[in-house]
């Protein structure tokens, strides 16, 4: 029984060793793949394309040089025939693997199996020999699926011999029933997408032009057309003269069309946004709705060729519409609150006018220009008068913050006069600077309080 097992194992090794290559060719550069479109055309991809949500992004060589310049192409995923693209990629990867690494990997497998069989020959225990053969079988069974099906037929023959050896070893141990747990190979794809040769210089330019027709970004389309024209100009001596002249003329015409469309959409966007801004400031909600509804009609008249620009324009007008609605809501509220706001406007007028009278003496304190006793007394009197008036006013909720800010400004003005008096009596320059700071703060807070009150009391405006 041992002899039969050894014979089967040696036969397996005999299948492996003669077909192991001494070496493998050097790896090529990145594999040229193809992205097939739903219209049947294909675009060359330098390396693997990437799918990001509903977009497909890949680098397309624009020349046939060893290290060609690449142009990033961004396509809608719906434009791609994924079945053909995936089949082509699988075949390209397999071919690249066979040409570069397959023989080395297969040689490593044969060495591993040979080592295993040598171990079997030096293992006296039948149970251990069986375990070694079963382990070798699992390695062989898994190998084709992880190596693009390379040498699948040869490996299947080796597996048959190992299965026979396993059966004999188990029988020798007295097992009457056993399961080999055979691993079935998955059949290769029924349809193999044939590989295409690298593009010629003429075909590389045609690829660029095909990509220009396929992309949905105007900027990218213009860039691809410009690349095609530049390539024709540079390589015209190597291209068919008649074809080069006609193709360059067509690409140049297409570029001019794209530029005209760009200008038309820029003007369309500018005029629409000017009208949207004007109507938003007027809180003209109906006018903005009409403007929004007019965008698709004007887009259609321009050929509906800039969807990104139109989508951005619609979003911008919708933002203006939201702002106009908010403004109108604020104006409606202001109209309801107008009587109370009007009463407050009348009541707060006198205190704000009195505060304006404090500006000259406060400026003198601020600049350390000198403050006569009468000026300081004037500040004290005006502060007391203003505080008495504002304390009797109940501000509407809209202006409560600004009203409190005005009171703080008045109190700070009185504090600056008090500190200035102390500085004069003590001849203390440090305290004089403290008074200056307090006066500057009073002027600043007072100006802001007055501006806020005036703004809050008038009809709301778009900010």
C-alpha beads as a LAMMPS data file, in Angstrom:
LAMMPS data file: protein, C-alpha beads

463 atoms
462 bonds

1 atom types
1 bond types

-500.0 500.0 xlo xhi
-500.0 500.0 ylo yhi
-500.0 500.0 zlo zhi

Masses

1 110.0

Atoms # bond

1 1 1 0.000 0.000 0.000
2 1 1 2.868 2.337 0.808
3 1 1 4.388 1.671 -2.584
4 1 1 1.125 2.535 -4.348
5 1 1 0.827 5.789 -2.427
6 1 1 4.424 6.685 -3.232
7 1 1 3.832 5.928 -6.892
8 1 1 0.827 8.257 -7.044
9 1 1 2.743 11.015 -5.309
10 1 1 5.746 10.650 -7.600
11 1 1 3.460 10.798 -10.620
12 1 1 2.034 14.072 -9.331
13 1 1 5.474 15.516 -8.945
14 1 1 6.378 14.335 -12.445
15 1 1 3.511 16.435 -13.788
16 1 1 4.731 19.530 -11.991
17 1 1 8.473 19.626 -12.375
18 1 1 8.900 19.544 -16.196
19 1 1 6.637 22.519 -16.802
20 1 1 8.116 24.897 -14.231
21 1 1 9.820 27.784 -15.985
22 1 1 13.322 28.804 -15.099
23 1 1 12.229 32.392 -14.793
24 1 1 9.534 34.907 -15.662
25 1 1 9.620 37.996 -17.845
26 1 1 10.007 41.362 -16.152
27 1 1 6.809 43.006 -15.031
28 1 1 5.301 45.491 -17.425
29 1 1 4.204 48.945 -16.447
30 1 1 0.639 49.540 -15.282
31 1 1 -1.840 47.422 -17.221
32 1 1 -3.840 49.214 -19.890
33 1 1 -7.472 48.422 -19.181
34 1 1 -10.621 49.468 -21.000
35 1 1 -13.749 51.213 -19.758
36 1 1 -16.575 50.133 -22.067
37 1 1 -19.433 52.567 -22.531
38 1 1 -23.051 51.650 -23.051
39 1 1 -22.858 52.885 -26.654
40 1 1 -20.283 50.182 -27.425
41 1 1 -17.194 52.382 -27.476
42 1 1 -14.331 51.942 -25.048
43 1 1 -11.810 54.239 -23.402
44 1 1 -8.298 53.251 -22.356
45 1 1 -7.663 53.346 -18.608
46 1 1 -4.105 53.477 -17.303
47 1 1 -4.542 51.101 -14.382
48 1 1 -7.748 50.337 -12.515
49 1 1 -10.724 52.718 -12.767
50 1 1 -12.266 53.786 -9.461
51 1 1 -15.998 53.861 -8.805
52 1 1 -17.058 56.523 -6.304
53 1 1 -20.812 56.475 -5.662
54 1 1 -22.384 57.289 -9.042
55 1 1 -19.130 58.361 -10.722
56 1 1 -16.291 56.514 -12.460
57 1 1 -12.828 58.067 -12.344
58 1 1 -9.805 56.835 -14.251
59 1 1 -6.570 58.063 -15.840
60 1 1 -6.545 57.978 -19.622
61 1 1 -3.235 58.154 -21.518
62 1 1 -3.319 60.866 -24.168
63 1 1 -0.191 59.672 -25.995
64 1 1 1.462 56.351 -26.864
65 1 1 4.852 57.113 -25.299
66 1 1 6.311 54.758 -22.638
67 1 1 5.375 57.183 -19.841
68 1 1 2.386 58.940 -21.377
69 1 1 0.763 62.060 -19.952
70 1 1 -2.497 61.168 -18.249
71 1 1 -5.824 62.952 -18.224
72 1 1 -8.221 62.307 -15.341
73 1 1 -11.647 61.363 -16.741
74 1 1 -14.777 61.564 -14.594
75 1 1 -17.860 59.819 -16.019
76 1 1 -21.355 59.037 -14.746
77 1 1 -21.428 55.376 -13.709
78 1 1 -24.607 54.914 -15.759
79 1 1 -22.610 55.492 -18.947
80 1 1 -20.432 52.415 -18.303
81 1 1 -21.114 48.853 -19.498
82 1 1 -19.947 47.144 -16.328
83 1 1 -20.219 43.565 -17.594
84 1 1 -17.775 44.148 -20.447
85 1 1 -15.552 46.413 -18.355
86 1 1 -15.249 43.828 -15.574
87 1 1 -14.686 40.943 -18.013
88 1 1 -11.976 42.889 -19.787
89 1 1 -10.281 43.785 -16.499
90 1 1 -10.355 40.133 -15.389
91 1 1 -8.823 38.971 -18.660
92 1 1 -6.211 41.741 -18.583
93 1 1 -5.234 40.943 -15.010
94 1 1 -5.002 37.245 -15.813
95 1 1 -2.917 37.867 -18.938
96 1 1 -0.626 40.242 -17.079
97 1 1 -0.213 37.674 -14.310
98 1 1 0.557 34.855 -16.748
99 1 1 3.140 37.000 -18.526
100 1 1 4.887 38.203 -15.374
101 1 1 4.471 36.058 -12.275
102 1 1 2.553 32.852 -12.980
103 1 1 5.522 30.583 -13.711
104 1 1 7.358 31.745 -10.599
105 1 1 4.303 31.038 -8.466
106 1 1 3.801 27.656 -10.090
107 1 1 7.455 26.779 -9.501
108 1 1 7.034 27.692 -5.844
109 1 1 3.976 25.428 -5.684
110 1 1 5.871 22.495 -7.217
111 1 1 8.709 22.991 -4.748
112 1 1 6.226 23.011 -1.898
113 1 1 4.589 19.789 -3.113
114 1 1 7.975 18.144 -3.693
115 1 1 8.998 19.017 -0.153
116 1 1 5.749 17.566 1.124
117 1 1 6.227 14.305 -0.775
118 1 1 9.752 14.009 0.491
119 1 1 8.357 14.406 3.980
120 1 1 5.883 11.588 3.236
121 1 1 8.700 9.271 2.177
122 1 1 10.476 9.791 5.506
123 1 1 7.396 9.488 7.702
124 1 1 6.847 5.949 9.011
125 1 1 3.527 6.597 10.765
126 1 1 0.532 5.961 8.393
127 1 1 -1.668 8.502 10.182
128 1 1 0.953 11.228 9.781
129 1 1 1.468 10.313 6.121
130 1 1 -2.285 10.605 5.560
131 1 1 -2.394 14.026 7.259
132 1 1 0.519 15.254 5.113
133 1 1 -1.134 14.118 1.863
134 1 1 -4.475 15.655 2.839
135 1 1 -2.748 18.966 3.627
136 1 1 -1.002 18.878 0.258
137 1 1 -4.331 18.208 -1.428
138 1 1 -5.971 21.250 0.227
139 1 1 -3.104 23.444 -0.945
140 1 1 -3.460 22.206 -4.511
141 1 1 -7.250 22.518 -4.479
142 1 1 -7.128 26.174 -3.417
143 1 1 -4.267 27.242 -5.675
144 1 1 -6.023 27.738 -9.069
145 1 1 -8.776 29.929 -7.616
146 1 1 -6.231 32.333 -6.153
147 1 1 -3.991 32.329 -9.238
148 1 1 -6.413 33.135 -12.073
149 1 1 -6.950 29.439 -12.887
150 1 1 -3.363 29.053 -14.049
151 1 1 -2.415 25.405 -14.839
152 1 1 -5.887 24.351 -13.788
153 1 1 -5.850 21.122 -15.834
154 1 1 -2.455 20.016 -14.485
155 1 1 -3.514 20.692 -10.915
156 1 1 -6.701 18.703 -11.447
157 1 1 -4.630 15.725 -12.613
158 1 1 -2.418 15.987 -9.546
159 1 1 -5.477 16.152 -7.322
160 1 1 -6.803 12.939 -8.866
161 1 1 -3.550 11.161 -8.038
162 1 1 -3.528 12.540 -4.505
163 1 1 -7.153 11.469 -4.055
164 1 1 -6.140 7.946 -5.037
165 1 1 -3.244 8.027 -2.591
166 1 1 -5.509 9.313 0.192
167 1 1 -8.009 6.540 -0.499
168 1 1 -5.285 3.884 -0.290
169 1 1 -3.856 5.314 2.920
170 1 1 -7.273 5.382 4.554
171 1 1 -8.041 1.866 3.393
172 1 1 -4.736 0.692 4.847
173 1 1 -5.850 2.081 8.194
174 1 1 -9.022 0.017 8.001
175 1 1 -11.484 2.795 7.185
176 1 1 -14.468 1.319 5.375
177 1 1 -16.195 4.654 4.674
178 1 1 -14.590 8.001 4.157
179 1 1 -15.239 11.313 2.467
180 1 1 -12.536 12.945 0.391
181 1 1 -14.260 16.360 0.680
182 1 1 -13.457 17.027 -2.943
183 1 1 -13.066 20.685 -3.893
184 1 1 -14.802 21.597 -7.117
185 1 1 -13.208 24.139 -9.386
186 1 1 -15.319 27.061 -10.450
187 1 1 -15.589 27.186 -14.203
188 1 1 -13.944 30.155 -15.853
189 1 1 -16.291 32.876 -17.142
190 1 1 -18.316 31.660 -20.107
191 1 1 -17.607 34.946 -21.922
192 1 1 -14.050 36.214 -22.165
193 1 1 -13.658 39.805 -23.283
194 1 1 -10.778 39.755 -25.801
195 1 1 -7.892 42.085 -25.106
196 1 1 -7.336 44.968 -27.469
197 1 1 -3.938 46.150 -28.678
198 1 1 -2.503 49.405 -27.307
199 1 1 -3.845 52.403 -29.217
200 1 1 -1.887 53.928 -32.053
201 1 1 -1.142 57.682 -31.956
202 1 1 -4.238 58.288 -34.090
203 1 1 -6.375 56.043 -31.896
204 1 1 -5.072 57.761 -28.729
205 1 1 -6.373 61.087 -30.040
206 1 1 -9.683 59.482 -30.990
207 1 1 -9.878 58.134 -27.439
208 1 1 -9.484 61.659 -26.062
209 1 1 -12.233 62.926 -28.349
210 1 1 -14.504 60.007 -27.381
211 1 1 -13.953 60.870 -23.720
212 1 1 -14.831 64.507 -24.473
213 1 1 -18.165 63.343 -25.882
214 1 1 -18.828 61.088 -22.897
215 1 1 -18.077 63.390 -19.946
216 1 1 -20.841 65.547 -18.503
217 1 1 -18.634 68.359 -17.200
218 1 1 -18.207 71.286 -19.583
219 1 1 -14.832 72.225 -18.102
220 1 1 -13.548 68.673 -18.497
221 1 1 -14.927 68.470 -22.035
222 1 1 -13.131 71.672 -23.019
223 1 1 -9.926 70.436 -21.406
224 1 1 -10.072 67.152 -23.334
225 1 1 -10.721 68.950 -26.616
226 1 1 -7.785 71.267 -25.959
227 1 1 -5.595 68.237 -25.220
228 1 1 -6.602 66.628 -28.509
229 1 1 -5.832 69.788 -30.491
230 1 1 -2.453 70.201 -28.775
231 1 1 -1.559 66.554 -29.444
232 1 1 -2.467 66.862 -33.136
233 1 1 -0.364 70.009 -33.449
234 1 1 2.628 68.335 -31.834
235 1 1 2.420 64.965 -33.632
236 1 1 0.983 66.054 -36.980
237 1 1 3.965 64.645 -38.899
238 1 1 3.213 61.157 -37.556
239 1 1 -0.537 61.352 -38.268
240 1 1 -2.508 60.986 -41.524
241 1 1 -2.506 64.526 -42.860
242 1 1 -6.100 64.649 -44.071
243 1 1 -7.427 63.052 -40.905
244 1 1 -5.364 65.356 -38.684
245 1 1 -6.594 68.503 -40.451
246 1 1 -10.253 67.463 -40.341
247 1 1 -10.094 66.242 -36.748
248 1 1 -8.330 69.367 -35.549
249 1 1 -10.910 71.569 -37.256
250 1 1 -13.773 69.626 -35.691
251 1 1 -12.185 69.742 -32.224
252 1 1 -11.487 73.469 -32.534
253 1 1 -15.075 74.113 -33.610
254 1 1 -16.324 72.079 -30.647
255 1 1 -14.104 74.120 -28.302
256 1 1 -15.506 77.377 -29.662
257 1 1 -19.037 76.066 -29.141
258 1 1 -18.203 75.151 -25.552
259 1 1 -16.699 78.575 -24.881
260 1 1 -19.744 80.319 -26.372
261 1 1 -21.988 78.226 -24.164
262 1 1 -19.851 79.097 -21.151
263 1 1 -20.253 82.806 -21.832
264 1 1 -23.992 82.423 -22.415
265 1 1 -24.471 80.575 -19.132
266 1 1 -22.264 83.055 -17.280
267 1 1 -24.463 85.895 -18.527
268 1 1 -27.578 83.885 -17.701
269 1 1 -26.321 83.265 -14.161
270 1 1 -25.265 86.897 -13.622
271 1 1 -28.575 88.371 -14.799
272 1 1 -30.622 85.842 -12.847
273 1 1 -28.712 86.448 -9.615
274 1 1 -28.959 90.230 -10.033
275 1 1 -32.735 89.910 -10.313
276 1 1 -32.821 87.461 -7.391
277 1 1 -30.838 89.824 -5.156
278 1 1 -33.055 92.753 -6.053
279 1 1 -36.276 90.851 -5.387
280 1 1 -34.949 89.332 -2.167
281 1 1 -34.206 92.830 -0.809
282 1 1 -37.818 93.739 -1.606
283 1 1 -39.108 90.519 0.017
284 1 1 -40.738 89.827 -3.358
285 1 1 -41.568 86.154 -2.837
286 1 1 -43.900 85.852 -5.880
287 1 1 -41.268 87.470 -8.092
288 1 1 -38.611 85.049 -6.886
289 1 1 -40.927 82.089 -7.525
290 1 1 -41.494 83.297 -11.090
291 1 1 -37.747 83.725 -11.510
292 1 1 -37.133 80.208 -10.215
293 1 1 -39.704 78.724 -12.582
294 1 1 -38.147 80.586 -15.519
295 1 1 -34.726 78.956 -15.103
296 1 1 -35.607 75.613 -16.808
297 1 1 -37.115 77.453 -19.790
298 1 1 -34.053 79.639 -20.249
299 1 1 -31.779 76.623 -19.762
300 1 1 -33.652 74.744 -22.485
301 1 1 -33.291 77.722 -24.820
302 1 1 -29.512 77.590 -24.271
303 1 1 -29.394 73.887 -25.092
304 1 1 -29.520 72.484 -21.534
305 1 1 -25.764 71.931 -21.792
306 1 1 -24.594 73.069 -18.343
307 1 1 -26.487 71.016 -15.740
308 1 1 -23.972 71.740 -12.962
309 1 1 -24.209 75.498 -13.503
310 1 1 -27.997 75.362 -13.619
311 1 1 -28.212 73.239 -10.467
312 1 1 -25.977 75.712 -8.652
313 1 1 -28.073 78.616 -9.933
314 1 1 -31.304 76.992 -8.788
315 1 1 -29.817 76.394 -5.335
316 1 1 -28.674 80.038 -5.118
317 1 1 -32.108 81.394 -6.132
318 1 1 -33.804 79.031 -3.675
319 1 1 -31.548 80.438 -0.938
320 1 1 -32.658 83.967 -1.908
321 1 1 -36.269 82.793 -1.830
322 1 1 -35.821 81.462 1.705
323 1 1 -34.222 84.756 2.756
324 1 1 -37.106 86.724 1.199
325 1 1 -39.669 84.608 3.032
326 1 1 -37.865 85.161 6.315
327 1 1 -37.666 88.882 5.600
328 1 1 -41.366 89.046 4.809
329 1 1 -42.165 87.208 8.033
330 1 1 -40.063 89.723 9.966
331 1 1 -41.823 92.624 8.223
332 1 1 -45.241 91.155 8.996
333 1 1 -44.265 90.922 12.651
334 1 1 -42.882 94.463 12.554
335 1 1 -46.196 95.697 11.127
336 1 1 -48.090 94.065 13.998
337 1 1 -45.702 95.560 16.538
338 1 1 -45.518 98.984 14.888
339 1 1 -47.762 100.829 17.418
340 1 1 -45.688 99.731 20.421
341 1 1 -42.430 100.325 18.572
342 1 1 -43.652 103.793 17.611
343 1 1 -44.386 104.670 21.231
344 1 1 -40.930 103.530 22.254
345 1 1 -39.358 105.598 19.466
346 1 1 -41.008 108.739 20.843
347 1 1 -40.082 107.925 24.430
348 1 1 -36.422 107.083 23.808
349 1 1 -35.814 110.105 21.591
350 1 1 -35.163 112.554 24.441
351 1 1 -32.715 110.328 26.379
352 1 1 -30.708 109.638 23.211
353 1 1 -30.588 113.355 22.363
354 1 1 -29.367 114.124 25.877
355 1 1 -26.678 111.475 25.559
356 1 1 -25.477 113.150 22.364
357 1 1 -24.817 116.280 24.471
358 1 1 -22.330 114.256 26.515
359 1 1 -20.061 113.583 23.556
360 1 1 -17.912 116.794 23.714
361 1 1 -17.007 116.536 27.432
362 1 1 -16.483 112.757 27.124
363 1 1 -14.135 113.324 24.177
364 1 1 -12.103 115.724 26.331
365 1 1 -11.817 113.106 29.093
366 1 1 -10.902 110.467 26.567
367 1 1 -8.115 112.557 24.988
368 1 1 -6.963 113.977 28.378
369 1 1 -7.550 117.467 26.930
370 1 1 -8.717 118.879 30.262
371 1 1 -12.072 118.934 32.036
372 1 1 -13.291 122.003 33.901
373 1 1 -15.329 121.485 37.088
374 1 1 -18.398 122.781 35.229
375 1 1 -17.951 120.151 32.497
376 1 1 -17.763 117.356 35.044
377 1 1 -20.834 118.700 36.831
378 1 1 -22.627 118.873 33.493
379 1 1 -21.905 115.178 32.891
380 1 1 -23.234 114.302 36.353
381 1 1 -26.465 116.194 35.782
382 1 1 -27.076 114.791 32.321
383 1 1 -26.372 111.234 33.463
384 1 1 -28.848 111.542 36.306
385 1 1 -31.441 113.072 33.967
386 1 1 -31.025 110.337 31.325
387 1 1 -31.159 107.514 33.866
388 1 1 -34.367 108.947 35.327
389 1 1 -35.970 109.107 31.889
390 1 1 -34.929 105.634 30.702
391 1 1 -35.926 103.996 33.972
392 1 1 -39.492 105.054 33.294
393 1 1 -39.513 103.423 29.837
394 1 1 -40.553 99.796 29.367
395 1 1 -38.779 98.761 26.158
396 1 1 -40.425 96.297 23.742
397 1 1 -38.746 92.896 23.699
398 1 1 -37.198 93.594 20.289
399 1 1 -35.068 96.470 21.683
400 1 1 -34.550 95.293 25.251
401 1 1 -30.886 94.467 24.617
402 1 1 -30.129 97.766 22.915
403 1 1 -32.006 99.640 25.661
404 1 1 -29.875 97.954 28.352
405 1 1 -26.747 98.811 26.353
406 1 1 -27.747 102.483 26.345
407 1 1 -28.162 102.443 30.142
408 1 1 -24.696 100.868 30.491
409 1 1 -23.216 103.611 28.287
410 1 1 -24.825 106.342 30.415
411 1 1 -23.599 104.767 33.654
412 1 1 -20.077 104.433 32.242
413 1 1 -20.148 108.120 31.242
414 1 1 -20.952 109.086 34.846
415 1 1 -18.192 106.776 36.081
416 1 1 -15.651 108.424 33.755
417 1 1 -16.507 111.878 35.174
418 1 1 -16.122 110.577 38.722
419 1 1 -12.698 109.039 37.998
420 1 1 -11.545 112.191 36.188
421 1 1 -12.466 114.272 39.245
422 1 1 -10.442 111.924 41.473
423 1 1 -7.464 112.118 39.096
424 1 1 -7.533 115.940 39.051
425 1 1 -7.706 116.232 42.854
426 1 1 -4.900 113.697 43.370
427 1 1 -2.803 114.750 40.380
428 1 1 -2.721 111.056 39.469
429 1 1 -1.968 110.398 35.771
430 1 1 -2.786 106.732 36.078
431 1 1 -6.321 107.540 37.243
432 1 1 -6.583 110.086 34.422
433 1 1 -5.918 107.271 31.954
434 1 1 -8.550 105.143 33.741
435 1 1 -11.035 107.955 33.206
436 1 1 -10.008 108.118 29.550
437 1 1 -10.726 104.411 29.124
438 1 1 -14.121 104.747 30.781
439 1 1 -15.043 107.721 28.561
440 1 1 -13.968 105.789 25.418
441 1 1 -16.113 102.847 26.515
442 1 1 -19.119 105.094 27.142
443 1 1 -18.814 106.672 23.689
444 1 1 -18.447 103.296 21.989
445 1 1 -21.374 101.644 23.826
446 1 1 -23.559 104.707 23.305
447 1 1 -22.909 104.747 19.552
448 1 1 -23.713 101.051 19.265
449 1 1 -26.874 101.359 21.376
450 1 1 -28.150 104.231 19.243
451 1 1 -27.383 102.376 15.991
452 1 1 -29.063 99.186 17.239
453 1 1 -32.175 101.023 18.420
454 1 1 -32.542 102.857 15.110
455 1 1 -32.076 99.586 13.181
456 1 1 -34.568 97.638 15.301
457 1 1 -37.242 100.307 15.065
458 1 1 -37.256 100.620 11.297
459 1 1 -38.727 98.237 8.712
460 1 1 -36.568 95.065 8.600
461 1 1 -34.074 94.871 5.719
462 1 1 -32.238 91.962 4.123
463 1 1 -28.786 91.628 5.641

Bonds

1 1 1 2
2 1 2 3
3 1 3 4
4 1 4 5
5 1 5 6
6 1 6 7
7 1 7 8
8 1 8 9
9 1 9 10
10 1 10 11
11 1 11 12
12 1 12 13
13 1 13 14
14 1 14 15
15 1 15 16
16 1 16 17
17 1 17 18
18 1 18 19
19 1 19 20
20 1 20 21
21 1 21 22
22 1 22 23
23 1 23 24
24 1 24 25
25 1 25 26
26 1 26 27
27 1 27 28
28 1 28 29
29 1 29 30
30 1 30 31
31 1 31 32
32 1 32 33
33 1 33 34
34 1 34 35
35 1 35 36
36 1 36 37
37 1 37 38
38 1 38 39
39 1 39 40
40 1 40 41
41 1 41 42
42 1 42 43
43 1 43 44
44 1 44 45
45 1 45 46
46 1 46 47
47 1 47 48
48 1 48 49
49 1 49 50
50 1 50 51
51 1 51 52
52 1 52 53
53 1 53 54
54 1 54 55
55 1 55 56
56 1 56 57
57 1 57 58
58 1 58 59
59 1 59 60
60 1 60 61
61 1 61 62
62 1 62 63
63 1 63 64
64 1 64 65
65 1 65 66
66 1 66 67
67 1 67 68
68 1 68 69
69 1 69 70
70 1 70 71
71 1 71 72
72 1 72 73
73 1 73 74
74 1 74 75
75 1 75 76
76 1 76 77
77 1 77 78
78 1 78 79
79 1 79 80
80 1 80 81
81 1 81 82
82 1 82 83
83 1 83 84
84 1 84 85
85 1 85 86
86 1 86 87
87 1 87 88
88 1 88 89
89 1 89 90
90 1 90 91
91 1 91 92
92 1 92 93
93 1 93 94
94 1 94 95
95 1 95 96
96 1 96 97
97 1 97 98
98 1 98 99
99 1 99 100
100 1 100 101
101 1 101 102
102 1 102 103
103 1 103 104
104 1 104 105
105 1 105 106
106 1 106 107
107 1 107 108
108 1 108 109
109 1 109 110
110 1 110 111
111 1 111 112
112 1 112 113
113 1 113 114
114 1 114 115
115 1 115 116
116 1 116 117
117 1 117 118
118 1 118 119
119 1 119 120
120 1 120 121
121 1 121 122
122 1 122 123
123 1 123 124
124 1 124 125
125 1 125 126
126 1 126 127
127 1 127 128
128 1 128 129
129 1 129 130
130 1 130 131
131 1 131 132
132 1 132 133
133 1 133 134
134 1 134 135
135 1 135 136
136 1 136 137
137 1 137 138
138 1 138 139
139 1 139 140
140 1 140 141
141 1 141 142
142 1 142 143
143 1 143 144
144 1 144 145
145 1 145 146
146 1 146 147
147 1 147 148
148 1 148 149
149 1 149 150
150 1 150 151
151 1 151 152
152 1 152 153
153 1 153 154
154 1 154 155
155 1 155 156
156 1 156 157
157 1 157 158
158 1 158 159
159 1 159 160
160 1 160 161
161 1 161 162
162 1 162 163
163 1 163 164
164 1 164 165
165 1 165 166
166 1 166 167
167 1 167 168
168 1 168 169
169 1 169 170
170 1 170 171
171 1 171 172
172 1 172 173
173 1 173 174
174 1 174 175
175 1 175 176
176 1 176 177
177 1 177 178
178 1 178 179
179 1 179 180
180 1 180 181
181 1 181 182
182 1 182 183
183 1 183 184
184 1 184 185
185 1 185 186
186 1 186 187
187 1 187 188
188 1 188 189
189 1 189 190
190 1 190 191
191 1 191 192
192 1 192 193
193 1 193 194
194 1 194 195
195 1 195 196
196 1 196 197
197 1 197 198
198 1 198 199
199 1 199 200
200 1 200 201
201 1 201 202
202 1 202 203
203 1 203 204
204 1 204 205
205 1 205 206
206 1 206 207
207 1 207 208
208 1 208 209
209 1 209 210
210 1 210 211
211 1 211 212
212 1 212 213
213 1 213 214
214 1 214 215
215 1 215 216
216 1 216 217
217 1 217 218
218 1 218 219
219 1 219 220
220 1 220 221
221 1 221 222
222 1 222 223
223 1 223 224
224 1 224 225
225 1 225 226
226 1 226 227
227 1 227 228
228 1 228 229
229 1 229 230
230 1 230 231
231 1 231 232
232 1 232 233
233 1 233 234
234 1 234 235
235 1 235 236
236 1 236 237
237 1 237 238
238 1 238 239
239 1 239 240
240 1 240 241
241 1 241 242
242 1 242 243
243 1 243 244
244 1 244 245
245 1 245 246
246 1 246 247
247 1 247 248
248 1 248 249
249 1 249 250
250 1 250 251
251 1 251 252
252 1 252 253
253 1 253 254
254 1 254 255
255 1 255 256
256 1 256 257
257 1 257 258
258 1 258 259
259 1 259 260
260 1 260 261
261 1 261 262
262 1 262 263
263 1 263 264
264 1 264 265
265 1 265 266
266 1 266 267
267 1 267 268
268 1 268 269
269 1 269 270
270 1 270 271
271 1 271 272
272 1 272 273
273 1 273 274
274 1 274 275
275 1 275 276
276 1 276 277
277 1 277 278
278 1 278 279
279 1 279 280
280 1 280 281
281 1 281 282
282 1 282 283
283 1 283 284
284 1 284 285
285 1 285 286
286 1 286 287
287 1 287 288
288 1 288 289
289 1 289 290
290 1 290 291
291 1 291 292
292 1 292 293
293 1 293 294
294 1 294 295
295 1 295 296
296 1 296 297
297 1 297 298
298 1 298 299
299 1 299 300
300 1 300 301
301 1 301 302
302 1 302 303
303 1 303 304
304 1 304 305
305 1 305 306
306 1 306 307
307 1 307 308
308 1 308 309
309 1 309 310
310 1 310 311
311 1 311 312
312 1 312 313
313 1 313 314
314 1 314 315
315 1 315 316
316 1 316 317
317 1 317 318
318 1 318 319
319 1 319 320
320 1 320 321
321 1 321 322
322 1 322 323
323 1 323 324
324 1 324 325
325 1 325 326
326 1 326 327
327 1 327 328
328 1 328 329
329 1 329 330
330 1 330 331
331 1 331 332
332 1 332 333
333 1 333 334
334 1 334 335
335 1 335 336
336 1 336 337
337 1 337 338
338 1 338 339
339 1 339 340
340 1 340 341
341 1 341 342
342 1 342 343
343 1 343 344
344 1 344 345
345 1 345 346
346 1 346 347
347 1 347 348
348 1 348 349
349 1 349 350
350 1 350 351
351 1 351 352
352 1 352 353
353 1 353 354
354 1 354 355
355 1 355 356
356 1 356 357
357 1 357 358
358 1 358 359
359 1 359 360
360 1 360 361
361 1 361 362
362 1 362 363
363 1 363 364
364 1 364 365
365 1 365 366
366 1 366 367
367 1 367 368
368 1 368 369
369 1 369 370
370 1 370 371
371 1 371 372
372 1 372 373
373 1 373 374
374 1 374 375
375 1 375 376
376 1 376 377
377 1 377 378
378 1 378 379
379 1 379 380
380 1 380 381
381 1 381 382
382 1 382 383
383 1 383 384
384 1 384 385
385 1 385 386
386 1 386 387
387 1 387 388
388 1 388 389
389 1 389 390
390 1 390 391
391 1 391 392
392 1 392 393
393 1 393 394
394 1 394 395
395 1 395 396
396 1 396 397
397 1 397 398
398 1 398 399
399 1 399 400
400 1 400 401
401 1 401 402
402 1 402 403
403 1 403 404
404 1 404 405
405 1 405 406
406 1 406 407
407 1 407 408
408 1 408 409
409 1 409 410
410 1 410 411
411 1 411 412
412 1 412 413
413 1 413 414
414 1 414 415
415 1 415 416
416 1 416 417
417 1 417 418
418 1 418 419
419 1 419 420
420 1 420 421
421 1 421 422
422 1 422 423
423 1 423 424
424 1 424 425
425 1 425 426
426 1 426 427
427 1 427 428
428 1 428 429
429 1 429 430
430 1 430 431
431 1 431 432
432 1 432 433
433 1 433 434
434 1 434 435
435 1 435 436
436 1 436 437
437 1 437 438
438 1 438 439
439 1 439 440
440 1 440 441
441 1 441 442
442 1 442 443
443 1 443 444
444 1 444 445
445 1 445 446
446 1 446 447
447 1 447 448
448 1 448 449
449 1 449 450
450 1 450 451
451 1 451 452
452 1 452 453
453 1 453 454
454 1 454 455
455 1 455 456
456 1 456 457
457 1 457 458
458 1 458 459
459 1 459 460
460 1 460 461
461 1 461 462
462 1 462 463
